[in-house]
Amino acid sequence: MPIISITDLNSLINPTLLTSPIYSDQQHFQLVMKQTCLKLPTEPLLVAHPQIDRWIMEVNLLFPEVFEWEPPQLLVDTQFITQLCTGEKNVCVQVNTNAAFLENRTVNLIEWAIRHPSLNWSDKVKLWVAADYLSLPPENLKLTILALHPTHPGKRHEISWDERQHVETRDWLVSVLTGQAAQTKAPVTSRQKSPSRSAILANFNIEEIAEVEI
C-alpha cells in the first residue's frame, strides 16, 4: 500500500516549488529541539548556529512545559500513520509531529518551526492523521503552533479541532490524491471549506513577512 507523506502532498500541491534558503536553519533548529527534549548534547550545533539559541529560549518562554514533560507524556518527532480510501485505491498517510498526552485522553500536538503562525493545510493533515491513528474523537485533539521568525518575536497560536474540520480535511485529501481538487497547485483557500494553502516553510520567504498579531 502506498505511503504518502507531507513532502509528497506538498509536491502534488506545489509541483514547481523551490526550497527556501532558510530550510537548512529549519532542519538544524528541529534537530536541536529534539535533542534538547531528549536531554542530549546540543552545544556543537548551538555554537555553529547561534541564532537557534534564541529560538530555543523563545520556545521556553512561549510554552515552558515542552522542556518539562518527558516521554511517554511528550513524544518528539513521533510518527503517526493511517489508512485513507480514495475511492480508487487505499493509501497510508504518514506524518511526523510532536505530541503531548494529557489528562482525559486529550492530546496536544505541538508544532515549533520557523513559520507563519496561521493554521495551514499540513497542520490540518497532521491533526486528521493523529485523530484517526490514536482513535480519538476530534474534539479531544488540539494543536499549539509556536511560530518563530528570524527577527520578530515568536507567536503562540492555539487551535481546537472538531468533527467538521476532520471530515473536511479527509475529503480534501481524497480530492488531492485523486486529482479532483479545484486547483492542482493548491487547495481551495476558503477557511470554511478546506485547509488553507498558507504555507509550510518553503511556501514563502519568511524574511519578507511582517510581524503578525494574533
C-alpha positions in Angstrom: 0.0 0.0 0.0 1.5 3.4 -1.0 2.6 5.7 1.8 2.0 9.4 1.4 4.0 11.9 3.4 3.6 15.7 3.9 6.5 16.1 1.5 4.7 14.0 -1.2 1.5 16.1 -0.7 3.5 19.3 -1.0 4.9 18.1 -4.3 1.4 17.5 -5.6 0.1 20.9 -4.4 3.2 22.9 -5.4 5.0 20.9 -8.1 7.3 23.8 -9.1 8.2 24.8 -5.5 11.8 25.6 -4.9 13.5 25.1 -1.5 13.7 28.2 0.7 17.1 29.4 1.7 16.0 29.1 5.4 15.4 25.4 5.0 18.8 24.5 6.4 18.2 26.6 9.6 14.8 24.9 10.0 16.4 21.5 9.9 19.1 22.4 12.4 16.5 24.0 14.7 14.3 20.9 14.6 17.4 18.7 15.5 18.4 20.9 18.4 14.8 20.9 19.8 14.7 17.1 19.5 18.0 16.7 21.3 17.1 19.2 24.0 13.8 17.5 24.8 15.6 14.1 24.9 18.3 15.6 27.2 21.0 15.0 24.6 24.0 17.4 24.0 23.4 20.4 21.7 26.4 22.6 22.3 28.2 21.9 18.9 25.0 22.7 17.0 24.4 25.9 19.0 28.0 27.1 18.5 27.7 26.5 14.8 24.2 28.1 14.6 23.9 30.8 17.3 20.5 32.0 16.0 19.0 28.7 17.2 19.8 29.5 20.8 17.4 32.5 20.7 14.6 30.4 19.1 15.1 27.7 21.9 14.7 30.5 24.5 11.6 31.8 22.8 10.0 28.3 22.8 10.8 28.1 26.5 9.0 31.5 27.1 6.0 30.6 24.9 5.5 27.0 26.1 7.8 26.1 29.0 6.1 22.7 29.5 7.8 21.4 26.4 11.0 21.2 28.3 9.4 19.9 31.5 7.4 16.9 30.0 9.3 13.7 29.4 8.5 10.5 27.4 6.0 8.9 27.3 4.0 12.1 28.1 5.7 14.0 25.3 6.8 12.3 22.2 9.1 14.4 19.9 9.1 13.9 16.2 6.8 10.9 16.6 5.3 9.2 13.6 1.5 8.7 13.1 0.1 6.8 10.1 -3.4 6.0 9.0 -5.2 4.5 6.0 -7.2 6.6 3.6 -9.6 5.2 1.0 -9.6 7.5 -2.1 -12.3 5.5 -3.9 -9.7 4.3 -6.4 -7.2 2.6 -4.0 -6.2 2.7 -0.4 -3.1 4.7 0.7 -1.5 5.3 4.0 -0.9 9.0 5.0 2.1 9.4 7.3 3.1 12.5 9.4 5.7 13.4 11.9 4.8 15.7 14.8 5.3 16.4 18.5 2.5 15.1 20.7 1.8 15.7 24.4 -0.6 13.2 26.1 -2.7 14.9 28.7 -5.5 14.0 31.1 -8.9 12.8 29.9 -7.4 11.3 26.7 -6.6 14.7 25.4 -3.7 15.0 23.0 -1.9 18.3 22.3 0.1 18.4 19.0 2.8 21.0 19.1 4.4 22.4 16.0 7.5 24.5 16.6 9.0 25.9 13.4 10.3 29.0 11.6 6.9 29.7 10.0 3.8 31.8 9.8 1.5 31.4 12.9 -1.7 30.8 11.0 -3.1 27.3 10.5 -2.1 25.7 7.2 -3.1 22.6 5.3 -0.2 20.5 6.6 -1.3 21.3 10.2 -4.8 20.0 9.4 -3.4 16.8 7.8 -1.4 16.1 10.9 -4.5 16.7 13.1 -6.6 14.4 10.9 -4.0 11.6 10.9 -3.4 11.9 14.6 -7.1 11.6 15.5 -7.5 8.5 13.3 -4.3 6.8 14.4 -5.0 7.4 18.1 -8.7 6.6 17.7 -9.6 9.9 19.4 -12.7 12.0 19.0 -11.6 15.1 17.0 -12.6 17.2 20.0 -10.0 15.5 22.2 -7.2 16.9 19.9 -5.8 20.3 19.8 -2.8 22.0 18.2 -0.3 24.5 19.6 1.7 26.4 16.9 4.9 28.0 18.1 5.8 30.2 15.2 9.3 31.6 15.2 10.9 34.3 13.0 14.5 35.3 12.2 13.9 38.8 13.5 10.4 39.2 15.0 9.3 37.7 18.4 7.8 34.2 18.3 4.0 33.7 18.4 1.9 31.0 20.1 -1.4 30.1 18.5 -3.9 27.6 19.9 -6.1 25.6 17.6 -9.1 23.4 18.5 -10.3 20.5 16.3 -13.7 19.1 15.7 -15.6 16.6 13.6 -16.5 19.1 10.8 -12.8 20.0 10.2 -11.9 16.4 10.5 -14.3 15.3 7.7 -13.4 18.3 5.5 -9.7 17.6 5.8 -10.3 13.9 4.8 -12.4 15.0 1.8 -9.7 17.5 0.7 -7.0 14.8 1.0 -9.1 12.5 -1.2 -9.6 15.3 -3.8 -5.8 16.0 -3.9 -4.8 12.3 -4.2 -7.3 11.6 -6.9 -6.5 14.8 -8.9 -10.0 16.2 -8.4 -9.0 19.3 -6.4 -10.3 22.5 -8.0 -6.7 23.7 -8.4 -3.9 21.2 -8.7 -1.3 23.5 -7.3 -3.2 24.5 -4.1 -6.3 23.5 -2.1 -9.3 25.8 -2.1 -8.5 28.8 0.1 -11.8 29.1 1.9 -11.2 28.7 5.6 -14.6 27.2 6.0 -14.4 24.6 3.2 -10.9 23.2 3.1 -7.4 23.5 4.5 -5.5 26.7 3.6 -2.6 26.7 1.2 -0.9 29.1 3.7 2.4 27.9 3.9 4.5 25.4 5.3 8.1 26.7 5.4 9.1 26.6 1.8 6.0 28.3 0.5 7.2 31.8 1.4 10.1 34.0 2.2 9.8 34.5 5.9 12.1 37.5 5.9 9.5 39.4 3.9 6.6 38.7 6.3 5.7 41.4 8.7 5.0 40.6 12.3 1.5 39.2 12.7 -0.7 39.9 15.7 -2.8 37.0 17.0 
